[in-house]
Amino acid sequence: MTTLNSTYAKPFLTVPEQIRQLRGRGMDCGDDAYAAEVLQRYGYYRLSGYWHLYRDRPVPPAPRFDGEGREIRLETFVAGTRLVQVVSLYEFDHELRMRLGDVLSTVETAFRFFIGHRLGRVDAFAHRHPWALGATRQEDPSAPPEPTTAHREWLEEYDRHEQRARGDFVVHFRQQYGPHLPIWVATEVMSFGVLSSLYDLMLQSDQEILAARFQVRTADGRGDRGALGNWLNDLRNVRNICAHYGRLWNRAFDVTIDAPGQARQDADDLLAPLADDGTNNRLYGMLLVLRHLMLSIAPEKDDVVDLADFIEGKSRTVGFGMEQLGFPDGWRSSPIWDRAFALDRLPMVAASLLDRAECMTAAETRASLTGAEVIDEKRIRTLAQAARAKKAAQGSLLRTYLKHDVVIEVELGGTKFYPAFQFRDGKIVDALAEINQALARSCGGSDLTDVARALLNWWQTPHPDLPQDVDGSDRSPLDLLGSVTEEEFAAVIDESDARGSFAVSDLG
């Protein structure tokens, strides 16, 4: 017989013996038939997590906590403890898991799309290309960059998921195109843990855009990529608890929820409770995260508010304290739990625009304006002075474009972006500038993000009055701009009715 390295010595107990033990410790188990049915359905060990709080505490002067700070509970039960109470608590927790799982599924599905979509604009196999993720290192300047250890390990784990995938859509892709899946399919076969790790590998700028999309902000208003990465890990952890029928009631989670920088700085912020111990590792903290995310993903749905109402109602009928799930005093007074509450819709709009076109930051845009003319260009300058003068001219040129409404600007998380197609040969495309100005000024006092969306819609929507592509399909103004000279583009637009298709109704 193999000797196990374990000090466990408790004896096996039959169901009748389990009932006798519970009664001997002071629990009212009801009749034998009911008690046996319950123990065989749920299991003694599983139910023990729910009757733990009904166990007696040591009587002073006996210590209440052990050497590691854990509360000591005796084997005996508080007078009046009934098995039917424990079962009610377990069944509440079971329904809580089911309801929470539905919300988690909605959020998980959305993140599979948003991460895959953000990476897919760079390369169909961005997850396999460390350069697309910024997951490279170069110890030897003379040698090409190498994948980081983190990316190699991630890819090994992902490959195991891809190889095990057997869905119809996976089989179709393999038969049609080969063994590997593009990122927008890959995100459907990887586990949520692998998806969360993929987010951690993404370029910092992409992480910040995703965080800003969901209004998870640093103290200075940028997207808090660290907090969002932590949230994804928290979601994975709670999802796994739900999937494996773990206990949510009166549980401290292994992963502590991070409060975004803005919430840590402002005590009145909706997410400020996440900075508090006792909330950031309990169910209320996760519900707060889910409510915040759902306000961006599916703002018309009140699932998380329904869940909070369900918990509050059961706390009265089943008999437990809301604080056991991390609900702080006065939680109902937070506007986030008002069904009519809404987050600003514009960050989601702005982020979707960044997904639709290759964009440059303000610094990148200024640097691209090599056609900017330096004032007093013939003046003798040192190289450093000439560089500063050129940089100043580039900044001045971009400000001029903005002043005259000739350039599309998208702002997200305090960062300004500019679609790259607007620039050619170191300056804005003149014909494009004229169109942007006329269309933008027809929008009146609309928000700049809505104006940017309406302009992008016009540039990217195929128009029947424009020359068709070689395959006979309609082309958008942007398609035409990329295939002809600027002069030819201006002439075609002037001859067509393309400008008449600009839809002010696209404004929010």
C-alpha positions as CSV (number, residue, x, y, z in Angstrom):
1,M,0.0,0.0,0.0
2,T,1.3,3.4,-0.9
3,T,1.8,5.8,2.0
4,L,0.4,9.2,1.3
5,N,2.1,12.4,2.6
6,S,-1.0,13.6,4.5
7,T,-2.0,14.2,8.1
8,Y,-5.7,13.9,7.3
9,A,-7.2,11.3,9.6
10,K,-11.0,12.0,9.8
11,P,-13.0,8.8,9.2
12,F,-15.4,8.2,6.4
13,L,-19.0,8.7,7.5
14,T,-22.1,7.2,5.9
15,V,-25.1,9.5,5.4
16,P,-26.8,8.3,8.6
17,E,-23.6,8.9,10.5
18,Q,-23.3,12.4,9.0
19,I,-26.9,13.1,10.2
20,R,-26.1,11.8,13.7
21,Q,-22.9,14.0,13.8
22,L,-24.8,17.1,12.8
23,R,-27.5,16.5,15.4
24,G,-24.9,15.8,18.0
25,R,-23.3,19.1,17.3
26,G,-26.6,20.9,17.7
27,M,-28.2,21.2,14.3
28,D,-31.9,20.6,13.8
29,C,-31.8,18.3,10.7
30,G,-35.5,17.7,10.4
31,D,-36.6,14.1,9.8
32,D,-34.1,11.5,8.6
33,A,-35.7,11.2,5.1
34,Y,-35.3,15.0,4.5
35,A,-31.8,15.1,5.9
36,A,-30.6,12.1,3.9
37,E,-32.1,13.5,0.7
38,V,-30.3,16.8,1.2
39,L,-26.9,15.3,2.0
40,Q,-27.1,12.9,-1.0
41,R,-28.1,15.7,-3.3
42,Y,-25.6,18.4,-2.3
43,G,-23.0,16.6,-0.2
44,Y,-21.8,17.2,3.4
45,Y,-18.6,18.9,2.4
46,R,-20.2,21.3,-0.1
47,L,-22.9,22.3,2.5
48,S,-20.2,22.8,5.2
49,G,-19.3,26.1,3.6
50,Y,-22.8,27.3,4.1
51,W,-23.2,26.3,7.8
52,H,-19.8,27.6,8.8
53,L,-21.2,30.9,10.1
54,Y,-23.7,29.0,12.2
55,R,-20.9,27.3,14.2
56,D,-20.2,28.6,17.7
57,R,-17.4,31.0,18.5
58,P,-15.0,30.4,21.4
59,V,-16.1,31.8,24.7
60,P,-13.7,34.5,26.2
61,P,-11.0,34.3,27.4
62,A,-10.4,31.7,24.8
63,P,-8.7,33.2,21.7
64,R,-11.1,34.1,18.8
65,F,-8.4,34.0,16.1
66,D,-5.7,31.6,15.3
67,G,-2.0,32.4,14.7
68,E,-2.7,33.3,11.0
69,G,-5.5,35.7,11.9
70,R,-8.3,33.4,10.9
71,E,-11.5,33.4,13.0
72,I,-11.8,30.3,15.1
73,R,-15.1,28.4,14.9
74,L,-16.1,25.4,17.1
75,E,-17.6,22.2,15.9
76,T,-20.9,22.9,17.7
77,F,-23.7,25.0,16.2
78,V,-25.4,28.1,17.5
79,A,-28.7,27.2,19.2
80,G,-31.6,27.1,16.7
81,T,-29.5,26.2,13.7
82,R,-31.6,24.3,11.2
83,L,-30.5,22.3,8.1
84,V,-33.4,23.8,6.2
85,Q,-31.8,27.3,6.7
86,V,-28.5,26.0,5.3
87,V,-30.3,24.5,2.3
88,S,-32.1,27.8,1.6
89,L,-28.7,29.6,1.7
90,Y,-27.2,27.0,-0.7
91,E,-30.1,27.2,-3.1
92,F,-29.9,31.1,-3.1
93,D,-26.2,30.8,-3.9
94,H,-27.0,28.3,-6.7
95,E,-29.4,30.7,-8.3
96,L,-27.0,33.6,-7.8
97,R,-24.3,31.6,-9.7
98,M,-26.7,31.0,-12.6
99,R,-27.8,34.6,-12.9
100,L,-24.2,35.9,-12.5
101,G,-23.0,33.5,-15.1
102,D,-25.4,34.9,-17.6
103,V,-24.1,38.5,-17.1
104,L,-20.5,37.2,-17.2
105,S,-21.2,35.5,-20.5
106,T,-22.5,38.8,-22.0
107,V,-19.4,40.7,-20.9
108,E,-17.0,37.9,-21.9
109,T,-18.5,37.7,-25.4
110,A,-18.1,41.4,-25.8
111,F,-14.4,41.3,-24.9
112,R,-13.8,38.4,-27.3
113,F,-15.0,40.8,-30.0
114,F,-13.3,44.0,-28.9
115,I,-9.9,42.4,-28.4
116,G,-10.1,40.4,-31.6
117,H,-11.4,43.4,-33.6
118,R,-8.7,45.7,-32.2
119,L,-5.9,43.3,-33.2
120,G,-7.6,42.3,-36.5
121,R,-7.2,45.8,-37.9
122,V,-3.4,45.3,-37.8
123,D,-3.1,41.7,-39.0
124,A,-5.4,38.7,-39.4
125,F,-2.9,36.7,-37.4
126,A,-1.8,39.4,-35.0
127,H,-1.9,37.0,-32.1
128,R,0.8,34.9,-33.8
129,H,3.0,37.9,-34.7
130,P,4.8,39.3,-31.6
131,W,5.6,42.5,-33.6
132,A,1.9,43.2,-33.9
133,L,1.6,43.0,-30.1
134,G,4.8,44.7,-29.2
135,A,5.9,41.5,-27.6
136,T,9.5,41.5,-28.8
137,R,12.9,42.0,-27.3
138,Q,16.3,42.8,-28.9
139,E,19.3,42.1,-26.7
140,D,21.7,42.1,-29.7
141,P,21.2,45.3,-31.8
142,S,22.7,43.5,-34.8
143,A,20.2,40.6,-34.6
144,P,16.5,40.8,-35.5
145,P,14.0,41.2,-32.6
146,E,12.9,38.0,-30.8
147,P,9.5,37.1,-29.3
148,T,9.3,37.7,-25.5
149,T,9.2,34.7,-23.2
150,A,5.7,35.7,-22.3
151,H,4.5,35.6,-25.9
152,R,6.1,32.2,-26.6
153,E,4.5,30.7,-23.5
154,W,1.1,32.3,-24.4
155,L,1.3,30.9,-27.9
156,E,2.0,27.4,-26.7
157,E,-1.0,27.6,-24.4
158,Y,-3.2,29.1,-27.2
159,D,-2.1,26.4,-29.7
160,R,-3.4,23.7,-27.3
161,H,-6.8,25.4,-27.4
162,E,-6.8,25.8,-31.1
163,Q,-5.8,22.2,-31.7
164,R,-8.6,21.0,-29.4
165,A,-11.3,23.1,-31.1
166,R,-13.8,21.1,-33.1
167,G,-16.7,23.5,-33.8
168,D,-18.3,23.5,-37.3
169,F,-16.8,27.0,-38.0
170,V,-13.3,25.8,-37.0
171,V,-13.6,22.8,-39.3
172,H,-14.7,25.1,-42.1
173,F,-11.7,27.4,-41.7
174,R,-9.3,24.5,-41.6
175,Q,-10.7,22.9,-44.7
176,Q,-10.8,26.2,-46.6
177,Y,-7.6,28.0,-45.4
178,G,-5.3,25.8,-43.4
179,P,-4.6,24.9,-39.8
180,H,-4.5,28.3,-38.1
181,L,-7.3,30.6,-37.3
182,P,-7.5,34.4,-37.8
183,I,-7.7,36.5,-34.7
184,W,-11.5,37.1,-34.9
185,V,-12.0,33.3,-35.0
186,A,-9.2,32.6,-32.6
187,T,-10.8,34.6,-29.8
188,E,-13.8,32.3,-30.0
189,V,-11.8,29.1,-29.2
190,M,-9.4,30.4,-26.6
191,S,-10.4,30.2,-22.9
192,F,-11.2,33.5,-21.1
193,G,-7.9,33.1,-19.2
194,V,-6.0,32.9,-22.5
195,L,-8.0,35.9,-23.8
196,S,-7.1,37.9,-20.6
197,S,-3.4,37.1,-21.1
198,L,-3.6,38.2,-24.7
199,Y,-4.8,41.6,-23.6
200,D,-1.7,41.8,-21.3
201,L,0.5,41.2,-24.4
202,M,-1.1,43.9,-26.5
203,L,0.6,47.2,-27.3
204,Q,0.2,49.7,-24.5
205,S,-1.7,52.1,-26.8
206,D,-4.2,49.4,-27.8
207,Q,-4.7,48.5,-24.1
208,E,-5.3,52.2,-23.2
209,I,-7.8,52.5,-26.1
210,L,-9.8,49.5,-24.9
211,A,-9.8,50.8,-21.3
212,A,-10.9,54.3,-22.4
213,R,-13.6,52.7,-24.5
214,F,-15.1,51.4,-21.2
215,Q,-14.3,54.5,-19.3
216,V,-11.8,52.8,-17.0
217,R,-9.6,55.8,-16.4
218,T,-6.4,56.9,-14.8
219,A,-6.2,60.0,-12.7
220,D,-5.3,62.1,-15.7
221,G,-8.2,60.7,-17.8
222,R,-6.3,58.2,-20.0
223,G,-7.4,54.6,-20.3
224,D,-6.3,52.7,-17.2
225,R,-4.9,49.6,-18.9
226,G,-3.7,48.1,-15.7
227,A,-7.1,48.3,-14.0
228,L,-8.8,46.8,-17.0
229,G,-6.3,44.0,-17.2
230,N,-7.0,43.3,-13.5
231,W,-10.7,43.3,-14.2
232,L,-10.4,40.7,-16.9
233,N,-8.5,38.5,-14.5
234,D,-11.1,39.0,-11.9
235,L,-13.9,38.2,-14.4
236,R,-12.0,35.0,-15.3
237,N,-11.7,34.0,-11.6
238,V,-15.4,34.5,-10.8
239,R,-16.4,32.9,-14.1
240,N,-14.4,29.8,-13.1
241,I,-16.1,29.8,-9.7
242,C,-19.5,29.8,-11.3
243,A,-18.6,27.2,-13.9
244,H,-17.3,24.8,-11.1
245,Y,-20.3,25.4,-8.8
246,G,-18.2,27.2,-6.2
247,R,-19.6,29.3,-3.4
248,L,-20.2,33.1,-4.0
249,W,-21.9,33.9,-0.7
250,N,-19.7,35.0,2.1
251,R,-16.6,34.4,0.0
252,A,-13.4,36.5,-0.3
253,F,-12.0,36.1,-3.8
254,D,-8.4,35.2,-4.4
255,V,-7.9,38.1,-6.8
256,T,-8.4,41.6,-5.5
257,I,-10.2,44.1,-7.8
258,D,-8.2,47.2,-8.7
259,A,-9.8,50.6,-8.5
260,P,-9.0,52.7,-11.6
261,G,-6.7,55.7,-10.9
262,Q,-9.5,58.2,-11.2
263,A,-11.6,56.3,-8.7
264,R,-8.7,56.1,-6.2
265,Q,-8.3,59.9,-6.5
266,D,-11.9,60.9,-6.2
267,A,-13.9,59.6,-3.3
268,D,-17.2,60.5,-5.1
269,D,-16.3,58.5,-8.2
270,L,-18.8,55.7,-9.0
271,L,-16.0,53.1,-8.7
272,A,-14.5,54.6,-5.5
273,P,-15.8,51.6,-3.4
274,L,-13.3,49.4,-5.3
275,A,-10.5,51.0,-3.3
276,D,-12.0,49.7,0.0
277,D,-10.9,46.5,1.6
278,G,-13.9,44.3,2.2
279,T,-15.4,45.4,-1.2
280,N,-12.6,44.8,-3.6
281,N,-12.4,41.1,-3.0
282,R,-16.1,40.4,-2.5
283,L,-19.1,39.9,-4.7
284,Y,-20.3,43.6,-4.5
285,G,-17.0,44.7,-6.1
286,M,-17.5,42.3,-9.0
287,L,-21.1,43.5,-9.4
288,L,-19.9,47.1,-9.5
289,V,-17.4,46.2,-12.2
290,L,-20.1,44.3,-14.2
291,R,-22.6,47.1,-13.9
292,H,-20.0,49.6,-15.1
293,L,-19.0,47.4,-18.1
294,M,-22.6,46.6,-19.0
295,L,-23.4,50.3,-19.2
296,S,-21.1,50.5,-22.2
297,I,-21.7,47.0,-23.7
298,A,-25.5,46.8,-23.4
299,P,-26.8,50.0,-21.7
300,E,-30.4,49.0,-22.3
301,K,-30.0,45.9,-20.1
302,D,-30.5,46.1,-16.3
303,D,-29.3,42.6,-15.6
304,V,-26.8,43.6,-12.9
305,V,-29.4,45.8,-11.1
306,D,-31.8,42.9,-11.2
307,L,-29.1,40.8,-9.6
308,A,-28.5,43.3,-6.8
309,D,-32.3,43.4,-6.2
310,F,-32.4,39.6,-6.1
311,I,-29.7,39.5,-3.5
312,E,-31.3,42.2,-1.4
313,G,-34.6,40.4,-1.5
314,K,-33.1,37.0,-0.6
315,S,-31.1,38.6,2.3
316,R,-34.5,39.2,4.0
317,T,-36.2,35.9,3.2
318,V,-33.3,33.6,3.6
319,G,-31.7,35.6,6.4
320,F,-28.2,36.8,5.8
321,G,-26.4,40.1,5.9
322,M,-25.6,42.0,2.7
323,E,-22.2,42.8,4.2
324,Q,-21.4,39.1,3.8
325,L,-21.2,39.7,0.1
326,G,-19.3,43.0,0.5
327,F,-22.2,45.4,0.1
328,P,-21.2,48.6,1.9
329,D,-23.6,50.7,3.9
330,G,-25.6,53.1,1.7
331,W,-24.7,51.3,-1.5
332,R,-28.2,51.9,-2.9
333,S,-27.6,55.7,-2.9
334,S,-25.0,55.4,-5.6
335,P,-26.4,56.7,-8.9
336,I,-24.9,53.6,-10.7
337,W,-27.8,51.5,-9.3
338,D,-30.4,53.7,-10.7
339,R,-32.0,52.0,-13.7
340,A,-32.2,55.3,-15.5
341,F,-28.4,56.0,-15.0
342,A,-26.3,56.1,-18.2
343,L,-22.6,56.5,-18.9
344,D,-21.4,59.0,-21.5
345,R,-21.9,57.2,-24.9
346,L,-19.2,59.2,-26.7
347,P,-16.2,57.1,-25.6
348,M,-17.7,54.0,-27.2
349,V,-18.4,56.0,-30.4
350,A,-14.9,57.4,-30.4
351,A,-13.3,54.0,-29.9
352,S,-15.4,52.5,-32.7
353,L,-14.0,55.2,-35.0
354,L,-10.5,54.3,-34.1
355,D,-11.3,50.7,-35.1
356,R,-12.5,51.8,-38.5
357,A,-9.4,53.7,-39.8
358,E,-5.7,53.8,-39.2
359,C,-5.2,56.7,-36.9
360,M,-2.2,58.7,-35.7
361,T,-1.8,60.5,-32.4
362,A,-1.4,64.3,-32.3
363,A,2.4,63.9,-31.9
364,E,2.6,61.4,-34.8
365,T,0.4,63.6,-37.0
366,R,2.6,66.7,-36.3
367,A,5.7,64.7,-37.2
368,S,4.1,63.6,-40.4
369,L,3.5,67.2,-41.6
370,T,6.9,67.5,-43.3
371,G,5.5,70.0,-45.7
372,A,5.0,72.6,-43.0
373,E,6.9,75.8,-43.9
374,V,9.2,77.4,-41.3
375,I,8.7,81.1,-40.8
376,D,11.9,83.0,-42.0
377,E,13.2,79.8,-43.5
378,K,16.4,81.5,-44.8
379,R,17.5,82.5,-41.4
380,I,20.7,80.8,-40.3
381,R,20.1,78.3,-37.5
382,T,22.0,75.6,-35.8
383,L,20.7,72.0,-36.4
384,A,19.0,72.0,-33.0
385,Q,17.4,75.4,-33.7
386,A,16.3,74.3,-37.2
387,A,14.7,71.1,-35.7
388,R,12.8,73.2,-33.1
389,A,11.6,75.6,-35.8
390,K,10.4,72.8,-38.0
391,K,8.6,71.2,-35.0
392,A,6.9,74.5,-34.2
393,A,5.8,74.9,-37.8
394,Q,4.3,71.4,-37.8
395,G,2.4,72.1,-34.6
396,S,1.2,75.4,-36.0
397,L,0.0,73.7,-39.2
398,L,-2.0,71.1,-37.3
399,R,-3.6,73.9,-35.2
400,T,-4.5,75.7,-38.4
401,Y,-6.2,72.6,-39.8
402,L,-8.2,72.3,-36.6
403,K,-9.2,76.0,-36.5
404,H,-10.6,75.8,-40.0
405,D,-12.5,72.5,-39.5
406,V,-10.6,70.7,-42.4
407,V,-9.4,67.7,-40.5
408,I,-11.2,64.8,-38.8
409,E,-10.3,64.6,-35.1
410,V,-11.2,61.8,-32.7
411,E,-10.6,62.3,-28.9
412,L,-10.6,59.3,-26.5
413,G,-9.2,59.2,-23.0
414,G,-7.6,62.6,-23.3
415,T,-5.7,61.6,-26.4
416,K,-6.4,63.1,-29.8
417,F,-6.3,60.9,-33.0
418,Y,-6.4,61.8,-36.7
419,P,-7.3,59.3,-39.5
420,A,-4.1,58.9,-41.6
421,F,-5.9,58.9,-44.9
422,Q,-6.3,62.7,-44.6
423,F,-2.6,63.3,-45.2
424,R,-0.4,62.9,-48.3
425,D,3.1,64.2,-49.1
426,G,3.6,65.8,-45.7
427,K,0.3,67.8,-45.6
428,I,-3.4,67.4,-45.7
429,V,-5.0,66.4,-49.0
430,D,-6.4,69.8,-50.2
431,A,-9.5,68.3,-51.9
432,L,-10.3,66.3,-48.8
433,A,-9.8,69.4,-46.6
434,E,-12.4,71.3,-48.6
435,I,-14.9,68.5,-48.3
436,N,-14.3,68.0,-44.6
437,Q,-14.8,71.7,-43.9
438,A,-18.1,72.0,-45.9
439,L,-19.5,68.9,-44.4
440,A,-18.4,69.6,-40.8
441,R,-19.8,73.1,-40.8
442,S,-23.2,71.8,-42.0
443,C,-23.4,69.9,-38.7
444,G,-24.0,73.0,-36.6
445,G,-23.0,72.7,-32.9
446,S,-22.9,68.9,-32.8
447,D,-20.4,67.2,-30.6
448,L,-17.0,66.7,-32.3
449,T,-17.1,63.0,-31.9
450,D,-20.5,62.8,-33.6
451,V,-19.2,65.0,-36.4
452,A,-16.2,62.7,-36.8
453,R,-18.5,59.7,-37.1
454,A,-20.7,61.4,-39.7
455,L,-17.6,62.4,-41.7
456,L,-16.1,58.9,-41.5
457,N,-19.4,57.4,-42.5
458,W,-19.5,59.6,-45.6
459,W,-15.8,58.8,-46.6
460,Q,-16.2,55.1,-46.1
461,T,-19.7,54.4,-47.5
462,P,-19.9,53.2,-51.2
463,H,-21.7,55.7,-53.5
464,P,-23.4,54.7,-56.7
465,D,-22.5,58.0,-58.4
466,L,-18.7,57.3,-58.1
467,P,-16.8,55.3,-60.7
468,Q,-17.1,51.6,-60.0
469,D,-14.3,49.3,-59.0
470,V,-12.8,46.8,-61.4
471,D,-15.1,44.1,-60.1
472,G,-18.1,46.3,-60.7
473,S,-18.8,47.2,-57.1
474,D,-19.6,50.7,-55.9
475,R,-16.6,52.6,-54.4
476,S,-16.6,54.9,-51.4
477,P,-15.0,58.4,-51.6
478,L,-12.1,57.0,-49.6
479,D,-11.6,54.1,-52.1
480,L,-11.5,56.7,-54.9
481,L,-9.1,59.0,-53.0
482,G,-6.6,56.1,-52.6
483,S,-6.7,55.1,-56.3
484,V,-6.4,58.4,-58.2
485,T,-4.5,61.7,-58.0
486,E,-5.8,64.5,-55.9
487,E,-6.8,66.5,-59.0
488,E,-8.7,63.6,-60.5
489,F,-10.5,63.0,-57.1
490,A,-11.6,66.6,-56.9
491,A,-13.0,66.5,-60.4
492,V,-15.0,63.3,-59.9
493,I,-16.5,64.5,-56.6
494,D,-17.5,67.9,-58.2
495,E,-19.1,66.1,-61.1
496,S,-21.0,63.6,-59.0
497,D,-23.8,64.0,-56.3
498,A,-21.6,62.2,-53.7
499,R,-21.6,65.2,-51.3
500,G,-25.4,65.1,-51.2
501,S,-25.3,61.7,-49.5
502,F,-23.8,63.2,-46.3
503,A,-26.2,62.3,-43.6
504,V,-26.6,64.8,-40.8
505,S,-28.9,62.1,-39.3
506,D,-25.8,60.2,-38.4
507,L,-25.2,62.7,-35.6
508,G,-26.1,61.5,-32.1
